[in-house]
Amino acid sequence: MAQIIRDRVFGSFGGSRRHSKIPIPIPIPRPEPEPEPGPERVMPVYPVEDLPNPFGELCPDLSDSDLRETVYEILVGACRSSGPKPLTYTPQAEKDDRSSLSSLQRSLTSSAKAALGLKQTASSKRLGSSKRSGSVFELIRVQMRVSEQTDTRIRRALLRVAAGQLGRKIECMVLPLELLQHFRSLDFGHQQDYEAWQRRNMKVLEVGLLLYPHMPLDRKETAPQQLRKIIRGALEKPMETGKNTETMQVLRSVVMSLACRSFDGTVSDTCHWADGFPLNLRLYQKLLESCFDLNEETSIIEELDEVLEVMKKTWVVLGINQILHNLCFAWVLFHRYVTTGQVDNDLLIASNNLLEEVQQDANATKDPAYLKIVSSTLNAILGWTEKRLLAYRDVFNPGNIEVMQNIVSLGVLSAKVLVEDISHEYRRKKKEVDVARERVDSYVRSSMRTAFAQKLEKVGSNKHLSKSQKNHILTLSILANEVCELAFSEKEIYGPVLKRWHPFATGVAMAMLHSCYGDELKQFVDGISELTPDTVQVLRAADKLEKDLVQIAVEDLVDSEDGGKSIIQEMPPYEAEAVMAELAKDWIRTRVDRLKEWVDRNLQQEVWNPQANKERLAPSAIEVLRIIDETLEAFFMLPIPMHPGLIPELKTGLDRCLQYYVSKAKTGCGTRITFIPSLPALTRCSAGSKFHGVFKKKERSHINQRRKAQVGSTNGDSLFGIPQLCVRINTLQLIRTELGAFEKRIFAHLGNLESTQKGDLANGMSKMFELSASSCVEGIQELGEATAYKVVFHELSHVLWDGLYNVNASSCRIEPFLQELEQFLEIISSTVHDRVRTRVITDVMKASFDGFLLVLLAGGPSRSFIQRDSDIIEEDFKFLTDLFWSGGDGLPADLIEKLSTTVKDILPLYHTDTDSLIEQFKRMTLENYGSSGKSHLPLPPTSDKWNSNDPNTLLRVLCHRNDETAAKFLKKTYNLPKKL
């Protein structure tokens, strides 16, 4: 597997001879100022952004420059050891004399770069005006910022080592030990350079053998303590490193004993001094960093294939293999992207491609040490990516959205390796987890929360809002618009990128925004108690936002397995319309309750004064109707979208208030029955009496007092006088008329609504104010009758009941009654509204007819008639009807004729002789009730309506017939008394 990966990434390379013989264009660093005389010049190191190294930190005294020089020495030694010919030293002057070949100024195609996804660039472009050529090793030297003097010194020392240990491989020696022995101070331009070099190598031995050894140290061994002592001394004072010095011999003995240890306890031929974690990875990291163009720090050199092939020679010393190379190179590419200002997206692509190799390696490898390093590296990458992805809207925009895609890929891949290949919990339970989807889900939710919080803070701190406006209401209204813009930008910009790892990322984002805004809205709704324009503004904004969010989510979830139910379930409805409707209902209930309280309070003060206004109306009714009109106007001014749906509730509330007013307006006014006196008991007349059955004054007075007690008990208060009753009638007529106006106004408002609100306007709207309308009709009828019967039986009782035909028909005729009745008719005509005036006068006529008949048929023992009185009675009735006809200016003749039918049906009975009346009575009684036994006729009950064929009506005519035949019949048949 490793070989396949290696071939795919690096391609097939030839032997090392190719690298030593093919000239390679060498990059020349940008010109630097000439160094002043003194210590050896150090190549410039560009500053980098601080990023924690996942391989671990070495001792602080070992700098990046120390690591770079150390690994360069290893590289030179490894190439010397692995080459087919011994390493020879060529003076620099000779190198410069070699002719450069123009054919080498070519653009090379790197298979390694192609595998990493890196763009190919021309060498000539990278070289600029440089025409120098050399070996691949010369290129590496320049890339690693190693001076020619240092390179020459290393090669010279290695020649000395090779002379003494001909054929010995690099892995079988401790290179710093050999170089310490063969370097002399004369090899350096200055003594301090030599001493610095010696200290560096002593530190390398300390790090490689004591701090990070290949295998753990045995505490019982003395070699580690000896080595520490030697190194401590060398760091304080330069040591003699000649071959035959005692110090050197002791150092060699101790170093080799530590470097040649093996896990099986035997002495190994291979020396382990630079292959312990993390020293080996830190050294190899410095080696890989030389693959970046010296003059373009984000560009990989075109000779990557050859350079990597050369670097592989160090693996045997550093303990590196293909999987460690993949991991380290992935980190180096990522690290370079981060530390160079994140400007080259290709580095991210290359790092991501190598991480795919790392994923395969981690899946196939169980080595805990390797997995630990993988975990550390990927956690570092994941930590960096998630800082950006957990609030990706703060980092990415349409201009760099492609970078986001690569960073998401890097983060998701790192997370997958950590979870699927390293997590013991995952391996143990083998959970079915979509790591990519879960990770992106968390990025979306976190970013939406962050973006929402930022919008909320921005809106809340808007300087354009005055202090009085800085409240939850305006904040939420503006916030809804901001969140809506946020949602659409998420759908258009970020959703398409994240869809690769989470097919419904946009839906999740919408659910998160819905939840965030919903939390704020809930607090707002919990705190509102009444419907105001600002409240409605927020609720309508929330409703629009919710519709937009749900629409975007549904579009995104259309292809989901469950139809998007799982995500839609995260979006419980705001029910903004329901909240508005409930608040509107509260508004309606409040207005209706206030109106009812007002009706109660003002009706208690209402005096029904006909002089209060020229319309003869109750001021309280005018005010009630004004309040209702204002309520309707205010209702339709509410900026809510459900006016038609709430109209039934509003009209029902107002309807009941008006019904209540109407009910209160007619309460206590009495009815027809209230004013009609109770019928006295039946009596018979004294036969042949001169005064037609005159009662004693004392008896008549008793009867009148009893009747007055009945009618006078209704209410003598001025609130219920005839003018006041007329005002009440006018008021109910006004209300009835205004109900139609209210209905037209409501339909006009509904017609002006937005088309979305209209719906079915006729649904439930056909009948409005049913209760109050029917109450008005009924009230006008009841008040009209009460007025009429009060006039006839109460106000005119002294001329009707107490006067008409009392004692003597010819001397107590109807003129006094008509005179006073005419006065009341004038009051009614001048007070009652013309639309109900005829009705009321008709009621007075009916009451007058009833009173006339009542005197004739139930006037008590003070009324007695002889047959010839019938002409007087008929004439008086004609006078009564003429009063209402008024020569054609009064009631219609046909109406008078219709309502006088009953009276005209009964009057002929007064022309009939007594015997005929008795026979007719007997016949009608037997037909209706049968015989009561022993030839006695039953006493017919009082009927509801007088009728010439009614036995009770006939009986009453006989009771008031002043002749002996009638008196004897009544005495014999029913034993009726002559007086009460």
Secondary structure as GFF3:
##gff-version 3
##sequence-region A 1 980
A	DSSP	alpha_helix	2	10	.	.	.	ID=ss1
A	DSSP	alpha_helix	16	21	.	.	.	ID=ss2
A	DSSP	beta_strand	24	25	.	.	.	ID=ss3
A	DSSP	alpha_helix	64	82	.	.	.	ID=ss4
A	DSSP	alpha_helix	92	97	.	.	.	ID=ss5
A	DSSP	three_ten_helix	102	104	.	.	.	ID=ss6
A	DSSP	alpha_helix	111	116	.	.	.	ID=ss7
A	DSSP	alpha_helix	123	127	.	.	.	ID=ss8
A	DSSP	beta_strand	133	134	.	.	.	ID=ss9
A	DSSP	alpha_helix	136	143	.	.	.	ID=ss10
A	DSSP	alpha_helix	148	164	.	.	.	ID=ss11
A	DSSP	three_ten_helix	170	172	.	.	.	ID=ss12
A	DSSP	alpha_helix	175	182	.	.	.	ID=ss13
A	DSSP	three_ten_helix	185	187	.	.	.	ID=ss14
A	DSSP	alpha_helix	191	205	.	.	.	ID=ss15
A	DSSP	pi_helix	206	211	.	.	.	ID=ss16
A	DSSP	alpha_helix	223	236	.	.	.	ID=ss17
A	DSSP	alpha_helix	246	259	.	.	.	ID=ss18
A	DSSP	alpha_helix	279	288	.	.	.	ID=ss19
A	DSSP	three_ten_helix	289	291	.	.	.	ID=ss20
A	DSSP	alpha_helix	304	311	.	.	.	ID=ss21
A	DSSP	three_ten_helix	312	314	.	.	.	ID=ss22
A	DSSP	alpha_helix	315	318	.	.	.	ID=ss23
A	DSSP	alpha_helix	322	339	.	.	.	ID=ss24
A	DSSP	alpha_helix	345	364	.	.	.	ID=ss25
A	DSSP	alpha_helix	368	389	.	.	.	ID=ss26
A	DSSP	alpha_helix	392	395	.	.	.	ID=ss27
A	DSSP	alpha_helix	401	416	.	.	.	ID=ss28
A	DSSP	pi_helix	417	422	.	.	.	ID=ss29
A	DSSP	alpha_helix	424	429	.	.	.	ID=ss30
A	DSSP	alpha_helix	435	460	.	.	.	ID=ss31
A	DSSP	three_ten_helix	467	469	.	.	.	ID=ss32
A	DSSP	alpha_helix	472	489	.	.	.	ID=ss33
A	DSSP	pi_helix	490	494	.	.	.	ID=ss34
A	DSSP	alpha_helix	495	498	.	.	.	ID=ss35
A	DSSP	alpha_helix	505	527	.	.	.	ID=ss36
A	DSSP	alpha_helix	533	556	.	.	.	ID=ss37
A	DSSP	alpha_helix	565	568	.	.	.	ID=ss38
A	DSSP	alpha_helix	576	603	.	.	.	ID=ss39
A	DSSP	alpha_helix	619	637	.	.	.	ID=ss40
A	DSSP	alpha_helix	643	666	.	.	.	ID=ss41
A	DSSP	alpha_helix	672	675	.	.	.	ID=ss42
A	DSSP	alpha_helix	697	711	.	.	.	ID=ss43
A	DSSP	three_ten_helix	718	720	.	.	.	ID=ss44
A	DSSP	alpha_helix	722	751	.	.	.	ID=ss45
A	DSSP	alpha_helix	755	758	.	.	.	ID=ss46
A	DSSP	alpha_helix	770	790	.	.	.	ID=ss47
A	DSSP	pi_helix	791	795	.	.	.	ID=ss48
A	DSSP	alpha_helix	815	831	.	.	.	ID=ss49
A	DSSP	alpha_helix	834	858	.	.	.	ID=ss50
A	DSSP	three_ten_helix	867	869	.	.	.	ID=ss51
A	DSSP	alpha_helix	870	885	.	.	.	ID=ss52
A	DSSP	three_ten_helix	886	888	.	.	.	ID=ss53
A	DSSP	alpha_helix	893	899	.	.	.	ID=ss54
A	DSSP	alpha_helix	901	906	.	.	.	ID=ss55
A	DSSP	three_ten_helix	907	910	.	.	.	ID=ss56
A	DSSP	alpha_helix	914	929	.	.	.	ID=ss57
A	DSSP	alpha_helix	951	959	.	.	.	ID=ss58
A	DSSP	alpha_helix	964	974	.	.	.	ID=ss59
###
